[in-house]
Amino acid sequence: MFNECRHILTTGHKCKSPALRGQAFCYFHTAARRFATTRSTSAESIPFPSIEDSGGVQIALNQVFRHLGAGRIDRRHAGVYFYGLQIAARLADKSARKASETVRDAAEDPDGAILAPEKSTCEPPADCINCRRQDFCQDFELWESDVEELEGRLEAEREADEEREADEER
């Protein structure tokens, strides 16, 4: 079993990648949050959301337009931002994920950041062996042959251990 990343994407969906052990976030979001909390002294810095998905790219585009319209950045800087966001949009399209759960409940970490609810997810096929949900698990059919193979290996190891113990007693 592993915990899922608790980051909420700008679309309102949960990241769902495996969280780092003992942490609330996956590798990517741990690094992204560390970078996002770095303070900038530049008067031209624009507060962007994470631009990992199309929703984040759209919000970032709006931020650039607002700053350009308000005269906080010049056309040259806006052009650089737009070019970077164009690349981000292409990457977001390429890595578009299938639909996931929309976050319906959230928590706050000590820094005030919003977190998705904590959730543990199984790691097939090893977790399937002792799982009580086998009968109604949607993914079990995908792993059933692997589980049977793993169970066979475990049974063979148990039998070998029992034979070894019996030989030692003689």
C-alpha positions as CSV (number, residue, x, y, z in Angstrom):
1,M,0.0,0.0,0.0
2,F,1.1,3.6,-0.6
3,N,-0.5,7.0,0.0
4,E,-1.5,9.1,-3.0
5,C,-0.2,12.6,-3.5
6,R,-2.5,15.1,-1.9
7,H,-1.9,17.9,-4.4
8,I,-5.0,19.4,-6.0
9,L,-4.6,20.3,-9.6
10,T,-6.1,23.6,-10.8
11,T,-8.9,21.7,-12.5
12,G,-10.0,20.5,-9.1
13,H,-8.8,16.9,-9.6
14,K,-6.3,15.1,-7.4
15,C,-2.8,14.2,-8.6
16,K,-3.0,10.5,-7.6
17,S,0.7,9.8,-8.1
18,P,2.4,7.9,-5.2
19,A,3.4,10.2,-2.4
20,L,7.0,10.0,-1.1
21,R,7.2,7.8,2.0
22,G,6.2,9.8,5.1
23,Q,5.2,12.8,3.0
24,A,1.9,14.2,1.6
25,F,3.2,14.8,-1.9
26,C,4.8,13.0,-4.8
27,Y,8.3,13.8,-5.9
28,F,7.2,16.4,-8.5
29,H,4.8,18.3,-6.1
30,T,7.3,18.2,-3.2
31,A,9.8,20.0,-5.5
32,A,7.2,22.3,-7.0
33,R,6.0,23.4,-3.6
34,R,9.6,24.0,-2.4
35,F,10.2,26.2,-5.5
36,A,6.9,28.0,-5.1
37,T,7.7,29.1,-1.6
38,T,10.9,30.7,-2.7
39,R,10.5,34.5,-2.3
40,S,11.3,36.7,-5.3
41,T,12.5,40.3,-4.9
42,S,11.8,41.2,-8.5
43,A,9.1,43.8,-9.0
44,E,8.2,42.0,-12.3
45,S,7.5,38.6,-10.7
46,I,4.0,37.3,-11.5
47,P,2.4,34.8,-9.1
48,F,1.7,31.8,-11.2
49,P,-0.1,28.6,-10.2
50,S,1.5,25.3,-11.1
51,I,1.4,25.0,-14.9
52,E,1.3,21.2,-15.0
53,D,-2.1,21.0,-16.6
54,S,-4.2,23.0,-19.0
55,G,-6.1,24.7,-16.1
56,G,-2.9,26.0,-14.6
57,V,-1.7,27.2,-18.0
58,Q,-5.0,29.1,-18.5
59,I,-4.7,30.8,-15.1
60,A,-1.1,31.7,-15.9
61,L,-2.1,33.2,-19.2
62,N,-4.7,35.3,-17.5
63,Q,-2.1,36.5,-15.0
64,V,0.2,37.6,-17.8
65,F,-2.6,39.5,-19.6
66,R,-3.6,41.2,-16.4
67,H,-0.1,42.3,-15.6
68,L,0.5,43.5,-19.2
69,G,-2.8,45.4,-19.2
70,A,-2.0,47.0,-15.9
71,G,1.4,48.1,-17.2
72,R,3.3,46.0,-14.6
73,I,5.3,44.2,-17.3
74,D,6.4,45.3,-20.8
75,R,5.6,43.6,-24.1
76,R,9.0,41.9,-24.2
77,H,8.6,40.2,-20.8
78,A,5.1,39.3,-21.7
79,G,6.3,37.7,-24.9
80,V,8.8,35.6,-22.9
81,Y,6.1,34.5,-20.5
82,F,3.7,33.6,-23.4
83,Y,6.4,31.6,-25.1
84,G,7.1,29.6,-21.9
85,L,3.3,29.1,-21.4
86,Q,3.0,27.9,-25.0
87,I,5.6,25.2,-24.3
88,A,3.8,24.3,-21.0
89,A,0.5,24.0,-22.9
90,R,2.1,21.6,-25.4
91,L,3.5,19.5,-22.5
92,A,0.2,19.6,-20.7
93,D,-1.5,18.3,-23.8
94,K,1.0,15.5,-24.2
95,S,0.8,14.4,-20.6
96,A,-3.0,14.9,-20.3
97,R,-4.2,12.4,-17.8
98,K,-7.4,10.4,-17.9
99,A,-10.2,11.7,-15.8
100,S,-9.6,11.3,-12.1
101,E,-11.6,12.0,-8.9
102,T,-12.6,15.6,-8.3
103,V,-11.5,16.7,-4.9
104,R,-14.6,17.2,-2.7
105,D,-12.9,17.6,0.6
106,A,-9.7,19.4,1.5
107,A,-7.4,20.0,4.4
108,E,-4.8,22.6,5.1
109,D,-1.1,21.9,5.9
110,P,0.8,24.0,8.6
111,D,1.9,26.4,5.8
112,G,-1.7,27.1,4.8
113,A,-1.6,25.2,1.5
114,I,-4.7,23.2,0.5
115,L,-4.3,19.4,0.5
116,A,-6.5,16.7,-0.9
117,P,-7.7,14.1,1.6
118,E,-5.2,11.4,2.5
119,K,-5.8,8.1,0.7
120,S,-4.0,4.8,0.6
121,T,-3.9,2.8,-2.6
122,C,-2.8,-0.8,-3.1
123,E,0.2,-2.0,-5.0
124,P,-0.8,-5.1,-7.0
125,P,-0.1,-7.9,-7.1
126,A,1.6,-8.2,-3.7
127,D,-1.2,-6.4,-1.8
128,C,-3.9,-8.5,-3.6
129,I,-2.9,-11.7,-1.7
130,N,-4.2,-10.5,1.7
131,C,-6.8,-8.0,0.4
132,R,-10.3,-8.4,1.6
133,R,-11.7,-6.5,-1.4
134,Q,-10.7,-9.1,-4.0
135,D,-14.3,-10.1,-4.7
136,F,-15.4,-6.6,-5.7
137,C,-12.1,-4.9,-6.7
138,Q,-12.3,-3.6,-10.3
139,D,-8.6,-4.1,-10.8
140,F,-8.2,-7.6,-9.4
141,E,-9.0,-9.3,-12.7
142,L,-6.1,-7.5,-14.3
143,W,-3.7,-8.9,-11.7
144,E,-5.3,-12.3,-10.9
145,S,-2.8,-14.4,-12.9
146,D,0.1,-12.5,-11.2
147,V,-1.5,-13.1,-7.8
148,E,-1.8,-16.8,-8.5
149,E,1.8,-17.0,-9.6
150,L,2.9,-15.1,-6.5
151,E,0.8,-17.3,-4.2
152,G,2.4,-20.4,-5.9
153,R,5.9,-19.1,-5.2
154,L,5.0,-18.2,-1.6
155,E,3.5,-21.7,-1.1
156,A,6.7,-23.3,-2.5
157,E,8.8,-21.2,-0.2
158,R,6.7,-22.3,2.8
159,E,7.0,-25.9,1.9
160,A,10.7,-25.6,1.5
161,D,11.0,-24.0,4.9
162,E,8.9,-26.7,6.5
163,E,11.1,-29.4,4.9
164,R,14.2,-27.6,6.1
165,E,12.8,-27.4,9.6
166,A,11.9,-31.1,9.5
167,D,15.4,-32.0,8.3
168,E,16.9,-30.0,11.1
169,E,14.8,-31.8,13.7
170,R,16.0,-35.2,12.5
